[in-house]
Amino acid sequence: MVRYRKFSITLIALFMLVALKIYIDLTFTPTHLPEAPSVSPELYQNPVVQLEPLKGNEELSLATLYNLAQKLRKSVIRSEAFWNTEQLQLLDLKRPMAWTCSNSTSLLQVKGTDPYPELLQSFLAHSRCRNHKMIINQPKKCARNNTFLLLAIKSSPQNFAQRQAVRDSWGGEKNYGGKNVKLVFLLGTIPLPNLSPLLAYENNHSHDLLQWDFVDTFFNLTLKDQLFLGWANKHCAGAKYILKGDDDVFARTPNIVQILSLLDNRRHNSLYMGHVVKSARPYRDTNSKYYIPPSFYVGFYPPYAGGGGYVFSGRLTPWLYLVSRFVVPFPIDDVYTGMCFMALGVHPVGHPGFKTFNTPKEEKNSCSEKQLLLVHRKSPQEMLKMWGQHYEKMQQC
């Protein structure tokens, strides 16, 4: 009897537990932890996404850029070469490079087996100066903040014909299907002759010259690029895209605008496009203007877009300008630009329409030229002729 009661109590308890479980399942809604927000892969590929929230906080921006610039360690060979040593030391310092305009005599005392050319020594002495006086400015060039493509063309003061040919052809300030294109020329100075009156006259008519008080030499093109980035960050921050080029290139501006208009948001924010050069090494021919002594730099250059003409996203401008404080100046401008983009984590994108090393001979005067977006080393006369034939070729081909 006792055994029967125990069994009955156990059975009743079991039924109660089952009933309780059914009641809980029917009436209780479990509380779920919130799911982690999905993070777009773009966050890790596009530095703008990471950097944009830091605008206005220079200290935090520089700290973030320092971390991004550590990518350069993988490409810099440990060597006694001057640039390699300076770059690795800069990455170790955990603070940005000082921009100073005082002559750096220590830089001129680099010892090596080969002497540095005079222009390279001059570059080293002044390469960290970013405070050159502006002689001619265009502060209202992008005043309406509706610039789609800013053409920033490197020119020398004496190249009057080249600049006018650019204005009269592919560089004219126009509106292409609602997309505004603006033009500026980037100039330094030359010792003689004094071209200031002629440049002032030219600018009074064209309103497109930017000139700084530094000697306009090949090795100072790096400085010119940096001064332009500072100017663009201040006076044309809203430009969606910037085309940097030489005054002897020809570009099919309407085609470039059309291609840029079709880019998705990821490419729109972090574009660096042109004729990509990979696995390039320094020129060791002492007669070449590109000559870089072995005691100055050792290793391959990073991938970069040829300096004759390339396009990049305007939103990268402030970050390119700031990240250069973690990249030791280099005298070849397009190589240095590639280094700065690498520090940001932006890789160059090749486009077959960019021919910064001239057009292949077999393609000249054929319909294949229709596919060209930009071609290098054209005379003023050739620019004007090609622009006149532009629409004709579009119809014929």
MOQUI-V612324 format. One record per backbone hydrogen bond with DSSP energy under -0.5 kcal/mol. NH is the residue of the N-H (numbers start at 1). CO is the residue of the C=O. E is the energy in kcal/mol with one decimal. If there is no record, write none. Layout:
BEGIN
nh->NH co->CO e->E
nh->NH co->CO e->E
END
This chain:
BEGIN
nh->5 co->1 e->-2.4
nh->6 co->2 e->-2.5
nh->7 co->3 e->-2.0
nh->8 co->4 e->-2.5
nh->9 co->5 e->-3.0
nh->10 co->6 e->-2.5
nh->11 co->7 e->-2.5
nh->12 co->8 e->-2.7
nh->13 co->9 e->-2.6
nh->14 co->10 e->-2.2
nh->15 co->11 e->-2.4
nh->16 co->12 e->-2.3
nh->17 co->13 e->-2.3
nh->18 co->14 e->-2.3
nh->19 co->15 e->-2.7
nh->20 co->16 e->-2.7
nh->21 co->17 e->-2.4
nh->22 co->18 e->-2.4
nh->23 co->19 e->-2.4
nh->24 co->20 e->-2.5
nh->25 co->21 e->-2.6
nh->26 co->22 e->-1.9
nh->27 co->23 e->-2.1
nh->28 co->24 e->-2.7
nh->29 co->27 e->-0.5
nh->30 co->28 e->-0.7
nh->32 co->30 e->-0.5
nh->40 co->38 e->-0.6
nh->43 co->40 e->-1.9
nh->44 co->41 e->-1.3
nh->45 co->41 e->-0.8
nh->45 co->42 e->-0.6
nh->46 co->42 e->-3.3
nh->47 co->45 e->-0.6
nh->49 co->46 e->-0.9
nh->50 co->46 e->-0.8
nh->51 co->47 e->-2.4
nh->52 co->48 e->-3.1
nh->54 co->51 e->-2.1
nh->55 co->52 e->-1.7
nh->57 co->54 e->-2.4
nh->58 co->56 e->-0.7
nh->61 co->57 e->-2.5
nh->62 co->58 e->-2.8
nh->63 co->59 e->-1.9
nh->64 co->60 e->-2.3
nh->65 co->61 e->-2.5
nh->66 co->62 e->-2.4
nh->67 co->63 e->-1.7
nh->68 co->64 e->-2.1
nh->69 co->65 e->-2.6
nh->70 co->66 e->-0.6
nh->70 co->67 e->-0.9
nh->71 co->68 e->-1.7
nh->72 co->69 e->-2.0
nh->73 co->70 e->-1.5
nh->74 co->71 e->-1.2
nh->75 co->72 e->-1.3
nh->76 co->72 e->-1.2
nh->77 co->75 e->-0.7
nh->77 co->298 e->-0.5
nh->79 co->77 e->-0.5
nh->82 co->295 e->-2.8
nh->83 co->296 e->-2.9
nh->84 co->296 e->-0.5
nh->85 co->81 e->-2.5
nh->86 co->82 e->-2.5
nh->87 co->83 e->-2.8
nh->88 co->84 e->-2.1
nh->89 co->85 e->-2.1
nh->90 co->86 e->-2.2
nh->91 co->87 e->-2.1
nh->92 co->88 e->-1.1
nh->93 co->89 e->-1.2
nh->94 co->90 e->-0.7
nh->95 co->90 e->-0.5
nh->97 co->325 e->-3.1
nh->100 co->98 e->-0.8
nh->100 co->128 e->-0.5
nh->104 co->125 e->-1.0
nh->105 co->103 e->-1.1
nh->107 co->104 e->-0.9
nh->108 co->104 e->-0.6
nh->108 co->105 e->-0.8
nh->109 co->106 e->-1.2
nh->110 co->107 e->-0.8
nh->121 co->117 e->-2.2
nh->122 co->118 e->-2.4
nh->123 co->119 e->-2.3
nh->124 co->120 e->-2.5
nh->125 co->121 e->-1.8
nh->126 co->122 e->-1.3
nh->127 co->123 e->-1.4
nh->129 co->126 e->-1.7
nh->135 co->133 e->-0.6
nh->135 co->211 e->-2.6
nh->136 co->211 e->-1.4
nh->141 co->138 e->-1.8
nh->142 co->235 e->-0.5
nh->143 co->140 e->-1.6
nh->145 co->142 e->-1.9
nh->148 co->146 e->-0.6
nh->148 co->180 e->-2.0
nh->149 co->180 e->-2.0
nh->150 co->241 e->-2.4
nh->151 co->149 e->-0.6
nh->151 co->182 e->-3.2
nh->152 co->150 e->-0.7
nh->152 co->243 e->-3.0
nh->153 co->151 e->-0.7
nh->153 co->184 e->-2.8
nh->154 co->152 e->-0.5
nh->154 co->245 e->-3.2
nh->155 co->186 e->-2.4
nh->159 co->156 e->-2.2
nh->160 co->158 e->-1.7
nh->163 co->159 e->-1.8
nh->164 co->160 e->-2.1
nh->165 co->161 e->-2.2
nh->166 co->162 e->-2.1
nh->167 co->163 e->-2.3
nh->168 co->164 e->-2.4
nh->169 co->165 e->-0.5
nh->169 co->166 e->-0.9
nh->171 co->166 e->-2.5
nh->172 co->169 e->-1.1
nh->174 co->172 e->-0.8
nh->176 co->174 e->-0.5
nh->176 co->179 e->-2.7
nh->177 co->175 e->-0.8
nh->179 co->176 e->-1.2
nh->180 co->146 e->-0.6
nh->180 co->178 e->-0.6
nh->181 co->174 e->-2.6
nh->182 co->149 e->-2.2
nh->184 co->151 e->-2.7
nh->185 co->208 e->-2.8
nh->186 co->153 e->-3.0
nh->187 co->185 e->-0.6
nh->187 co->210 e->-3.0
nh->189 co->214 e->-2.7
nh->195 co->193 e->-0.9
nh->199 co->195 e->-2.7
nh->200 co->196 e->-2.5
nh->201 co->197 e->-2.1
nh->202 co->198 e->-2.6
nh->203 co->199 e->-2.7
nh->204 co->200 e->-1.9
nh->205 co->201 e->-0.9
nh->205 co->202 e->-0.7
nh->206 co->202 e->-2.3
nh->207 co->203 e->-2.3
nh->210 co->185 e->-2.6
nh->211 co->136 e->-2.0
nh->212 co->187 e->-2.1
nh->213 co->133 e->-2.6
nh->214 co->212 e->-1.7
nh->216 co->189 e->-3.3
nh->217 co->215 e->-1.2
nh->221 co->218 e->-1.6
nh->222 co->219 e->-0.7
nh->224 co->220 e->-2.3
nh->225 co->221 e->-2.3
nh->226 co->222 e->-1.9
nh->227 co->223 e->-2.6
nh->228 co->224 e->-2.2
nh->229 co->225 e->-2.2
nh->230 co->226 e->-2.0
nh->231 co->227 e->-2.1
nh->232 co->228 e->-3.4
nh->233 co->229 e->-2.3
nh->234 co->230 e->-1.1
nh->235 co->231 e->-3.3
nh->236 co->232 e->-2.1
nh->239 co->236 e->-1.5
nh->240 co->147 e->-1.6
nh->241 co->148 e->-1.7
nh->242 co->312 e->-2.5
nh->243 co->150 e->-2.7
nh->244 co->242 e->-0.7
nh->244 co->310 e->-2.3
nh->245 co->152 e->-1.9
nh->246 co->308 e->-2.1
nh->247 co->154 e->-1.2
nh->249 co->246 e->-1.1
nh->250 co->375 e->-2.9
nh->252 co->373 e->-2.8
nh->253 co->251 e->-1.3
nh->255 co->252 e->-0.5
nh->256 co->252 e->-2.1
nh->257 co->253 e->-2.7
nh->258 co->254 e->-2.0
nh->259 co->255 e->-2.4
nh->260 co->256 e->-2.6
nh->261 co->257 e->-2.0
nh->262 co->258 e->-0.7
nh->262 co->259 e->-0.9
nh->263 co->260 e->-1.3
nh->268 co->264 e->-2.6
nh->269 co->265 e->-1.8
nh->270 co->266 e->-1.1
nh->273 co->311 e->-3.1
nh->274 co->349 e->-2.0
nh->275 co->309 e->-0.5
nh->276 co->274 e->-1.0
nh->277 co->304 e->-3.5
nh->278 co->276 e->-0.5
nh->282 co->299 e->-0.6
nh->283 co->290 e->-0.7
nh->286 co->284 e->-0.7
nh->288 co->285 e->-2.0
nh->291 co->288 e->-1.5
nh->292 co->283 e->-2.7
nh->296 co->293 e->-1.9
nh->297 co->293 e->-1.7
nh->301 co->280 e->-3.4
nh->304 co->277 e->-1.9
nh->306 co->275 e->-2.7
nh->309 co->306 e->-1.5
nh->310 co->244 e->-2.2
nh->311 co->273 e->-2.9
nh->312 co->242 e->-2.2
nh->313 co->271 e->-1.8
nh->314 co->240 e->-2.9
nh->316 co->313 e->-1.6
nh->317 co->314 e->-1.7
nh->320 co->316 e->-2.7
nh->321 co->317 e->-2.1
nh->322 co->318 e->-1.9
nh->323 co->319 e->-2.7
nh->324 co->320 e->-1.0
nh->325 co->322 e->-1.9
nh->326 co->323 e->-2.3
nh->327 co->324 e->-1.2
nh->333 co->331 e->-0.7
nh->336 co->332 e->-2.4
nh->337 co->333 e->-2.3
nh->338 co->334 e->-2.0
nh->339 co->335 e->-2.0
nh->340 co->336 e->-2.2
nh->341 co->337 e->-2.4
nh->342 co->338 e->-2.3
nh->343 co->339 e->-2.2
nh->344 co->340 e->-1.4
nh->345 co->341 e->-1.1
nh->345 co->342 e->-0.5
nh->346 co->341 e->-2.6
nh->347 co->345 e->-0.5
nh->349 co->272 e->-3.2
nh->350 co->348 e->-0.5
nh->351 co->274 e->-1.8
nh->354 co->351 e->-2.0
nh->355 co->353 e->-0.7
nh->355 co->374 e->-3.4
nh->358 co->355 e->-1.0
nh->363 co->360 e->-1.9
nh->364 co->360 e->-0.7
nh->364 co->361 e->-1.1
nh->366 co->363 e->-1.4
nh->369 co->366 e->-1.7
nh->370 co->367 e->-1.5
nh->371 co->368 e->-1.4
nh->372 co->369 e->-1.4
nh->373 co->353 e->-2.9
nh->374 co->353 e->-2.3
nh->375 co->250 e->-2.7
nh->376 co->355 e->-1.9
nh->378 co->248 e->-3.0
nh->383 co->379 e->-2.4
nh->384 co->380 e->-2.1
nh->385 co->381 e->-2.0
nh->386 co->382 e->-2.8
nh->387 co->383 e->-2.4
nh->388 co->384 e->-1.9
nh->389 co->385 e->-1.6
nh->390 co->386 e->-0.6
nh->390 co->387 e->-0.6
nh->391 co->387 e->-0.5
nh->393 co->389 e->-2.8
nh->394 co->390 e->-1.7
nh->395 co->391 e->-1.5
nh->396 co->392 e->-2.2
nh->397 co->393 e->-2.6
END
